[in-house]
C-alpha cells in the first residue's frame, strides 16, 4: 500500500512554513516526514506527534523536552533540531535532514562488520553521547535505529526523545522506556538512568556490529530482560573466533552488569575505544568476520565505508607522505576521526653502473617491452577500457543529466516522463541502466523525467451530503480530510458548506481536502436557570433542543430542586437537536451565623457580610442606639449563604 497517498499531511503546509513532501518513517509516538522549510528554502526532517497523543500533556512535554535538549547540543554528530511548534492538533519538531540510512539498515544488509568499520561507527556515536553527557543529559534509547549514516559517510545520533537531565529522578511506574535489547540492568530493575546506561547500550551495539547478532535473545521481551539482569554479555570472540582480545575487553567493560565498574560516561568509553584501536594491527582491524555477508565486504574500500570519501582520499594522500605507510606527524584529521592508512611502495635502489649491453640486445629488450605494453593495453581495453559506469543522475535537471552522460562518454537515449509526488518537476527520477551500472562507452542511457505531482481540480461539493462528498473526493483521486462543523442559514444540516482548498483549485492527487459541514440554522439556547426541571425541559424542547439531567447536584443560590446551571449556557447558539445538560440545585450552602448580639451595628454588619449574608437593620421608632439587641438567626446556627439576617438595634 502506498502510504504517501493515504497520509493526509502529504502535500500540506504545516504552520504556514513546512511543506510536507514525503513520508520517511512511522513510530509509536510520531511520524517523520521529509519537508521543505519554505522560509529558508531548505530540506528538513519534520517529526510530527500523532494527534491522539497531542492531547496528553506528558507526551507533549517529552516532545518539547527533546527539542530543548538537542538544541543545546551543538555537535557535528548529533542530528540538529531547528524549530519546534504546533499547528492545531499537530505538534512538531523541525530537524536536520540526513540523507542516508540507519545502522540497523547496514547490519540487516551486511551482518557483522569488520572491526575497523565497527569502530569507525562507534567513535562518532560516543563523541555525540559524550557531548550530551557533559551537557547533563542521558539519551536512554541508544540502538542501531537511532544511529544515522549519511550518504557522505558521516555518523549522527538521532532521537533524543527520551532524554532526561542527569540529576533528574527517572524511575517509572508500569513501563520501562527504551528498547529491551539495549537496556542496562539498572533501567530494568529500578527504572533509573545515568550516563552509564548509554555506555551499556553502546557496548551492546558494538557486540552486535562485531558479531551480527544481539547478545541476548528469547521468545519474549521478558526473557531478554531476565538475561540482562542475570547473565553477562558474552565475549564477541565466542561468536567470531580470532577476534582481538582488546575488543572483548572493550565490550566487557561497557556492558558490566554492575554499573560502578563501567566507564563513567561516553567520553571515558571513547578514550578506551581509541586505546583499543591503537593496540590493533591492520590485519586485526580488517579481519572479515564469519557472520558477514559477502556483498559490500569484497573490496578494500569497504574497510573505511563510513568515512566520507573526500576525507578518506585526503587521509590516503597524507599517509603516503609519512614513513612506513603511516601519516606524517600532525597529519591526523582535525575531527579526530580514523585515518585511512595505505602502504607506500618504494622504488628499488638503482643498481650500480655496469658495462654497456650489446646494441642488438638493447633493441630486443625495447621491442619486447613495447610488445608487452601493446598486449597489456589491448587486454585492458577488451576487459575495461571500452566500458564505463553510468554516473549518478537522480534529482538532476534534464540538461544537467545530458551533460553528465556526455562527460562520461555516454549518449542520452529515450526520454520518458512520469508523475512523482516526491521529485521536483523537470528532474531525473531514474535512469536505464541505473547509476553505477557498467556499460560500454557511447551506449545510450534512458532517462525518466518528473512531471511533478499529479494534480486534480477540487470538485464542487457545496450542498452535497458528507458521505457523498467523501465518495466524490475519492473518485476524483483526492482524500477526505479533516471535518469541521459550522452553522449555516443556507445549507442543510449534514451537507458541505465549503472545502479547503476551494472548488476548482488544482490540488495534488492523493492529498487531503478539508470539509466544513453545516450544522443548520443556529438555535438560541433559552435561559432556564431557577426553573423547575419540568418547566426547563419544556422550554428547551420547544426551542428544538434535547434535554439531559446530570445526576450530580450542586449548591447554588437557587432553591433546592430547581435548575442551578445549564450547558450550553443561556444565549449560546446550538444546532437543532443538540443536547442541553441541566444541573439541579441542592440549595444554597449552609453557613454558620456569627454571634453579633451586643456588638456595635457597624461591626455586626461587617461580620455578617464577610460570612456571606445579607443584613437588614431594624431600629425602633424612637430608639437611636447602635448596639445589636437581637438577630433573626441565633449565633452559631446555620443559614443558607446569601440569605438575609435581620438585626434589632437599640
VEXGU-733767 format. One record per residue (C-alpha): x, y, z; residue in three letters. Coordinates in steps of 0.5 Angstrom, whole numbers, padded with zeros to 4 digits, always signed. Layout:
<nodes>
XYZALA...
</nodes>
This chain:
<nodes>
+0000+0000+0000UNK+0002+0007-0002UNK+0003+0010+0005UNK+0005+0017+0002UNK-0002+0017-0002UNK-0006+0015+0005UNK-0003+0020+0009UNK-0007+0027+0010UNK-0001+0031+0011UNK+0003+0030+0005UNK+0003+0036+0001UNK+0000+0040+0006UNK+0004+0046+0009UNK+0005+0046+0017UNK+0005+0052+0021UNK+0005+0056+0014UNK+0012+0054+0014UNK+0014+0047+0013UNK+0011+0044+0006UNK+0011+0036+0007UNK+0013+0032+0001UNK+0014+0025+0003UNK+0014+0020+0009UNK+0020+0018+0012UNK+0018+0013+0018UNK+0013+0012+0023UNK+0014+0011+0030UNK+0010+0009+0036UNK+0010+0017+0038UNK+0011+0021+0032UNK+0011+0020+0024UNK+0017+0023+0021UNK+0017+0027+0014UNK+0021+0030+0009UNK+0019+0037+0008UNK+0022+0044+0006UNK+0022+0050+0010UNK+0019+0055+0005UNK+0022+0061+0009UNK+0029+0059+0009UNK+0029+0054+0003UNK+0032+0048+0006UNK+0030+0041+0007UNK+0028+0039+0014UNK+0026+0032+0017UNK+0019+0034+0021UNK+0018+0030+0027UNK+0010+0030+0028UNK+0007+0028+0034UNK+0001+0023+0033UNK-0005+0028+0034UNK-0008+0023+0039UNK-0002+0024+0044UNK-0002+0031+0043UNK-0008+0031+0048UNK-0003+0028+0053UNK+0001+0034+0057UNK+0006+0029+0059UNK+0008+0027+0051UNK+0008+0034+0049UNK+0012+0036+0055UNK+0017+0030+0053UNK+0017+0032+0046UNK+0019+0039+0047UNK+0024+0037+0052UNK+0027+0033+0046UNK+0027+0040+0042UNK+0030+0044+0048UNK+0035+0039+0050UNK+0038+0037+0043UNK+0038+0045+0041UNK+0043+0045+0047UNK+0048+0040+0044UNK+0052+0044+0038UNK+0056+0038+0036UNK+0057+0035+0029UNK+0055+0028+0031UNK+0048+0030+0033UNK+0042+0031+0029UNK+0040+0038+0030UNK+0034+0041+0032UNK+0032+0047+0028UNK+0025+0049+0031UNK+0019+0047+0035UNK+0012+0049+0034UNK+0005+0047+0034UNK-0001+0048+0028UNK-0008+0046+0031UNK-0007+0038+0033UNK+0000+0037+0030UNK+0006+0038+0035UNK+0012+0038+0031UNK+0020+0039+0031UNK+0024+0041+0025UNK+0030+0037+0025UNK+0036+0037+0021UNK+0035+0032+0015UNK+0040+0027+0014UNK+0040+0023+0007UNK+0043+0016+0008UNK+0041+0010+0012UNK+0041+0008+0019UNK+0046+0003+0023UNK+0040-0002+0023UNK+0040-0002+0015UNK+0047-0003+0015UNK+0047-0009+0020UNK+0041-0012+0016UNK+0045-0012+0010UNK+0052-0014+0012UNK+0051-0018+0018UNK+0057-0017+0022UNK+0062-0011+0021UNK+0070-0011+0020UNK+0073-0009+0027UNK+0075-0002+0023UNK+0068-0001+0021UNK+0065-0002+0027UNK+0070+0003+0031UNK+0069+0008+0025UNK+0062+0008+0027UNK+0062+0007+0035UNK+0067+0013+0036UNK+0063+0019+0033UNK+0057+0016+0037UNK+0061+0016+0043UNK+0063+0023+0041UNK+0056+0025+0041UNK+0054+0022+0047UNK+0060+0025+0051UNK+0057+0032+0049UNK+0051+0030+0052UNK+0053+0027+0058UNK+0058+0033+0059UNK+0052+0038+0058UNK+0048+0034+0063UNK+0043+0029+0059UNK+0043+0022+0058UNK+0040+0019+0052UNK+0037+0013+0055UNK+0035+0010+0048UNK+0041+0008+0044UNK+0040+0003+0039UNK+0042+0002+0032UNK+0036+0005+0029UNK+0038+0012+0032UNK+0045+0012+0029UNK+0044+0015+0022UNK+0050+0014+0017UNK+0049+0020+0012UNK+0051+0019+0004UNK+0057+0022+0005UNK+0059+0017+0011UNK+0058+0022+0017UNK+0055+0019+0023UNK+0050+0022+0027UNK+0046+0020+0033UNK+0038+0022+0033UNK+0032+0021+0037UNK+0034+0025+0044UNK+0026+0024+0045UNK+0027+0020+0052UNK+0033+0025+0054UNK+0033+0027+0062UNK+0037+0031+0066UNK+0043+0027+0069UNK+0041+0029+0076UNK+0033+0028+0075UNK+0029+0022+0078UNK+0028+0018+0072UNK+0024+0012+0076UNK+0018+0010+0072UNK+0011+0007+0074UNK+0009+0001+0070UNK+0013+0002+0064UNK+0021+0002+0062UNK+0023+0007+0057UNK+0028+0004+0052UNK+0029-0002+0047UNK+0029-0008+0051UNK+0036-0011+0048UNK+0040-0005+0050UNK+0037-0003+0057UNK+0042-0003+0063UNK+0040-0008+0069UNK+0039-0002+0073UNK+0034+0001+0068UNK+0030-0006+0068UNK+0031-0007+0076UNK+0030+0001+0078UNK+0028+0005+0072UNK+0034+0010+0074UNK+0038+0012+0069UNK+0045+0016+0069UNK+0050+0016+0063UNK+0053+0009+0064UNK+0046+0007+0061UNK+0048+0010+0055UNK+0055+0006+0056UNK+0052+0000+0057UNK+0048+0001+0051UNK+0054+0002+0046UNK+0057-0004+0049UNK+0051-0008+0046UNK+0051-0004+0040UNK+0059-0006+0039UNK+0058-0013+0040UNK+0052-0013+0035UNK+0057-0010+0030UNK+0062-0015+0031UNK+0058-0021+0031UNK+0052-0019+0027UNK+0047-0021+0033UNK+0045-0019+0039UNK+0048-0022+0046UNK+0041-0024+0049UNK+0035-0027+0045UNK+0029-0030+0047UNK+0022-0032+0045UNK+0019-0026+0049UNK+0022-0019+0052UNK+0021-0022+0059UNK+0026-0027+0057UNK+0031-0022+0054UNK+0030-0017+0061UNK+0032-0023+0065UNK+0038-0025+0062UNK+0040-0017+0062UNK+0039-0018+0070UNK+0043-0025+0071UNK+0048-0026+0065UNK+0054-0022+0063UNK+0054-0020+0055UNK+0058-0026+0052UNK+0065-0024+0049UNK+0065-0023+0042UNK+0070-0027+0040UNK+0066-0033+0042UNK+0062-0032+0036UNK+0068-0029+0032UNK+0074-0034+0033UNK+0080-0030+0033UNK+0077-0023+0035UNK+0082-0019+0038UNK+0082-0019+0046UNK+0082-0012+0046UNK+0075-0012+0043UNK+0073-0017+0048UNK+0075-0013+0054UNK+0072-0006+0051UNK+0065-0010+0050UNK+0066-0013+0057UNK+0068-0006+0061UNK+0062-0003+0057UNK+0057-0008+0059UNK+0059-0010+0066UNK+0052-0011+0070UNK+0055-0007+0076UNK+0055+0000+0073UNK+0060+0003+0078UNK+0065-0002+0074UNK+0063+0001+0067UNK+0067+0007+0064UNK+0063+0013+0068UNK+0061+0016+0061UNK+0061+0016+0054UNK+0068+0021+0054UNK+0071+0015+0058UNK+0069+0010+0054UNK+0071+0014+0048UNK+0078+0014+0051UNK+0078+0007+0052UNK+0076+0005+0045UNK+0082+0010+0042UNK+0087+0006+0046UNK+0084-0001+0044UNK+0084+0001+0036UNK+0092+0004+0037UNK+0093-0003+0040UNK+0090-0007+0034UNK+0094-0009+0028UNK+0091-0007+0021UNK+0090-0015+0020UNK+0086-0015+0026UNK+0082-0009+0024UNK+0081-0011+0017UNK+0079-0018+0019UNK+0073-0021+0016UNK+0068-0024+0021UNK+0064-0030+0019UNK+0058-0027+0020UNK+0059-0022+0015UNK+0055-0023+0008UNK+0059-0022+0002UNK+0056-0016-0001UNK+0060-0010+0001UNK+0066-0013+0004UNK+0070-0016-0002UNK+0074-0009-0003UNK+0079-0005+0001UNK+0074+0001+0000UNK+0069-0002+0005UNK+0074-0002+0011UNK+0073+0005+0011UNK+0066+0005+0009UNK+0063+0010+0014UNK+0069+0015+0013UNK+0067+0021+0008UNK+0070+0019+0001UNK+0074+0026+0001UNK+0076+0025+0008UNK+0079+0018+0006UNK+0082+0021+0000UNK+0086+0027+0004UNK+0088+0022+0009UNK+0091+0017+0004UNK+0095+0023+0001UNK+0097+0025+0008UNK+0099+0017+0009UNK+0104+0017+0003UNK+0108+0023+0006UNK+0110+0019+0012UNK+0114+0013+0013UNK+0112+0006+0014UNK+0105+0008+0011UNK+0103+0012+0017UNK+0101+0019+0017UNK+0107+0024+0018UNK+0107+0028+0025UNK+0101+0032+0026UNK+0097+0030+0020UNK+0091+0026+0024UNK+0085+0029+0021UNK+0082+0035+0025UNK+0076+0032+0027UNK+0079+0026+0031UNK+0076+0021+0026UNK+0080+0015+0024UNK+0086+0016+0018UNK+0086+0011+0012UNK+0093+0008+0012UNK+0096+0006+0006UNK+0103+0003+0004UNK+0107+0007+0000UNK+0111+0002-0005UNK+0118+0005-0005UNK+0122+0004-0012UNK+0128-0001-0011UNK+0135+0002-0011UNK+0138+0004-0017UNK+0143-0002-0019UNK+0151+0000-0020UNK+0153+0002-0027UNK+0155-0004-0031UNK+0159-0005-0037UNK+0155-0003-0044UNK+0150-0008-0046UNK+0151-0010-0054UNK+0147-0006-0058UNK+0143-0012-0061UNK+0141-0014-0054UNK+0138-0007-0052UNK+0134-0007-0058UNK+0131-0013-0057UNK+0129-0011-0050UNK+0126-0005-0052UNK+0122-0009-0057UNK+0120-0014-0052UNK+0118-0008-0047UNK+0113-0005-0053UNK+0110-0011-0055UNK+0108-0013-0048UNK+0106-0006-0047UNK+0101-0006-0053UNK+0099-0013-0051UNK+0097-0010-0044UNK+0094-0004-0047UNK+0090-0009-0051UNK+0088-0013-0045UNK+0086-0007-0041UNK+0082-0005-0047UNK+0078-0011-0048UNK+0077-0012-0041UNK+0076-0005-0038UNK+0078+0001-0043UNK+0072+0000-0047UNK+0067+0000-0041UNK+0065+0006-0036UNK+0060+0007-0031UNK+0053+0010-0031UNK+0054+0017-0027UNK+0049+0019-0021UNK+0043+0023-0024UNK+0038+0023-0019UNK+0035+0030-0018UNK+0039+0033-0024UNK+0035+0037-0029UNK+0035+0034-0036UNK+0040+0039-0038UNK+0045+0037-0032UNK+0044+0030-0034UNK+0045+0030-0041UNK+0052+0034-0039UNK+0054+0029-0034UNK+0053+0023-0039UNK+0057+0026-0045UNK+0062+0028-0040UNK+0062+0020-0038UNK+0063+0018-0046UNK+0055+0016-0046UNK+0050+0018-0050UNK+0043+0020-0048UNK+0037+0015-0050UNK+0030+0016-0050UNK+0027+0021-0045UNK+0020+0019-0041UNK+0016+0023-0037UNK+0012+0021-0030UNK+0009+0024-0025UNK+0012+0024-0018UNK+0010+0026-0011UNK+0017+0027-0009UNK+0021+0029-0014UNK+0021+0036-0017UNK+0018+0038-0024UNK+0024+0037-0029UNK+0029+0033-0025UNK+0031+0026-0026UNK+0027+0020-0023UNK+0031+0014-0025UNK+0036+0012-0031UNK+0036+0006-0035UNK+0041+0003-0034UNK+0041+0005-0026UNK+0047+0009-0024UNK+0053+0005-0022UNK+0052+0000-0028UNK+0058-0002-0032UNK+0056-0001-0040UNK+0060+0000-0046UNK+0063+0007-0048UNK+0058+0011-0052UNK+0052+0007-0050UNK+0045+0010-0049UNK+0042+0011-0042UNK+0035+0013-0042UNK+0032+0018-0037UNK+0025+0018-0034UNK+0024+0026-0032UNK+0019+0028-0027UNK+0013+0032-0029UNK+0012+0034-0021UNK+0006+0031-0017UNK+0000+0030-0021UNK-0006+0035-0019UNK-0013+0035-0020UNK-0018+0040-0019UNK-0022+0040-0013UNK-0030+0038-0014UNK-0035+0043-0012UNK-0038+0040-0006UNK-0043+0045-0004UNK-0050+0043-0001UNK-0047+0035-0002UNK-0048+0031+0004UNK-0042+0029+0008UNK-0042+0022+0006UNK-0043+0023-0002UNK-0038+0029-0001UNK-0032+0024+0001UNK-0034+0019-0004UNK-0033+0024-0010UNK-0027+0026-0007UNK-0024+0019-0007UNK-0027+0018-0014UNK-0023+0025-0016UNK-0017+0022-0013UNK-0017+0026-0007UNK-0017+0024+0000UNK-0023+0027+0005UNK-0019+0031+0010UNK-0021+0034+0017UNK-0028+0035+0018UNK-0030+0042+0022UNK-0038+0044+0023UNK-0041+0051+0023UNK-0048+0054+0023UNK-0051+0056+0016UNK-0057+0059+0014UNK-0057+0057+0007UNK-0054+0050+0007UNK-0058+0044+0010UNK-0055+0040+0016UNK-0050+0035+0015UNK-0048+0038+0008UNK-0042+0041+0006UNK-0041+0049+0006UNK-0034+0049+0003UNK-0028+0046+0002UNK-0020+0048+0003UNK-0018+0048-0002UNK-0024+0051-0005UNK-0027+0048-0011UNK-0024+0049-0018UNK-0017+0049-0015UNK-0011+0044-0017UNK-0009+0040-0012UNK-0004+0035-0011UNK-0007+0028-0012UNK-0008+0023-0006UNK-0007+0029-0001UNK-0013+0031+0003UNK-0018+0036+0002UNK-0021+0039+0009UNK-0029+0040+0009UNK-0033+0045+0013UNK-0040+0041+0014UNK-0047+0045+0016UNK-0050+0045+0023UNK-0056+0048+0020UNK-0059+0054+0023UNK-0057+0056+0030UNK-0062+0056+0036UNK-0061+0061+0041UNK-0061+0057+0048UNK-0066+0060+0053UNK-0064+0062+0060UNK-0068+0056+0065UNK-0064+0058+0071UNK-0068+0058+0077UNK-0074+0054+0074UNK-0076+0047+0076UNK-0073+0041+0072UNK-0080+0040+0069UNK-0081+0047+0066UNK-0074+0048+0064UNK-0075+0041+0060UNK-0081+0044+0056UNK-0078+0051+0055UNK-0072+0047+0052UNK-0076+0042+0048UNK-0080+0048+0045UNK-0073+0051+0042UNK-0072+0045+0038UNK-0067+0042+0043UNK-0066+0036+0047UNK-0065+0035+0055UNK-0061+0031+0059UNK-0061+0032+0067UNK-0054+0031+0071UNK-0054+0026+0076UNK-0049+0031+0080UNK-0052+0036+0084UNK-0049+0043+0087UNK-0050+0048+0092UNK-0053+0055+0089UNK-0057+0061+0090UNK-0063+0058+0087UNK-0068+0054+0091UNK-0067+0046+0092UNK-0069+0042+0086UNK-0069+0048+0081UNK-0064+0049+0075UNK-0057+0051+0078UNK-0054+0051+0071UNK-0054+0049+0064UNK-0049+0047+0059UNK-0049+0050+0053UNK-0050+0057+0057UNK-0056+0061+0056UNK-0056+0066+0050UNK-0051+0061+0047UNK-0052+0058+0040UNK-0053+0051+0039UNK-0056+0046+0033UNK-0063+0044+0033UNK-0063+0037+0036UNK-0057+0039+0040UNK-0057+0036+0048UNK-0057+0041+0053UNK-0055+0039+0060UNK-0058+0041+0066UNK-0055+0041+0073UNK-0060+0041+0079UNK-0059+0046+0085UNK-0058+0043+0093UNK-0060+0050+0095UNK-0055+0055+0098UNK-0049+0053+0102UNK-0051+0053+0110UNK-0046+0058+0113UNK-0045+0058+0121UNK-0048+0065+0123UNK-0043+0070+0127UNK-0046+0072+0134UNK-0046+0079+0134UNK-0051+0081+0140UNK-0048+0086+0144UNK-0044+0089+0138UNK-0044+0096+0135UNK-0048+0095+0129UNK-0043+0097+0124UNK-0038+0092+0127UNK-0044+0087+0127UNK-0046+0088+0119UNK-0039+0087+0117UNK-0038+0081+0121UNK-0045+0078+0118UNK-0043+0081+0111UNK-0036+0078+0111UNK-0039+0071+0113UNK-0044+0071+0106UNK-0050+0074+0109UNK-0055+0080+0107UNK-0056+0085+0113UNK-0063+0088+0115UNK-0062+0093+0121UNK-0069+0094+0125UNK-0069+0100+0129UNK-0074+0102+0134UNK-0078+0109+0132UNK-0075+0113+0138UNK-0069+0108+0139UNK-0063+0112+0137UNK-0058+0107+0140UNK-0052+0103+0136UNK-0052+0096+0140UNK-0055+0090+0137UNK-0060+0087+0142UNK-0062+0081+0138UNK-0061+0078+0131UNK-0066+0074+0127UNK-0062+0067+0127UNK-0058+0066+0133UNK-0051+0066+0133UNK-0048+0059+0132UNK-0054+0057+0128UNK-0053+0055+0120UNK-0057+0059+0115UNK-0056+0059+0107UNK-0051+0063+0105UNK-0054+0069+0102UNK-0060+0070+0106UNK-0062+0076+0110UNK-0060+0076+0117UNK-0064+0082+0121UNK-0061+0086+0127UNK-0065+0089+0132UNK-0061+0095+0134UNK-0063+0100+0141UNK
</nodes>
